[in-house]
Every structure is written in structure tokens, then in C-alpha cells.
Amino acid sequence: MLLLLDTHAFLWWVEGAPTLSSGARRAIGTPANECLFSVASCW
């Protein structure tokens, strides 16, 4: 599955924040899924 992360989801995942749901954390952490985020997130 191809996942496009918004800025908050990406930062919450990197920080390990409890704000990110367990389902989202599981989807992002699944090796078969490809995670992308916009270059605008770095801006």
C-alpha cells in the first residue's frame, strides 16, 4: 500500500507521539507499505 503522510503524521511517527493512532502506527511500520511525504513538509 502506498501511504502519503501529512506533516503531523510524519512528525508524530518520528517522535513516537501517542497522538498517532495504533492503526496508523501499524500501517506506517509495515515493511510492505511504502511511505511518502511531501517535500512541503520540510518547509
Sequence and secondary structure as in RCSB ss.txt:
>XXXX:A:sequence
MLLLLDTHAFLWWVEGAPTLSSGARRAIGTPANECLFSVASCW
>XXXX:A:secstr
 EEEE HHHHHHHHHT TTS HHHHHHHH TTSEEEE GGGG 
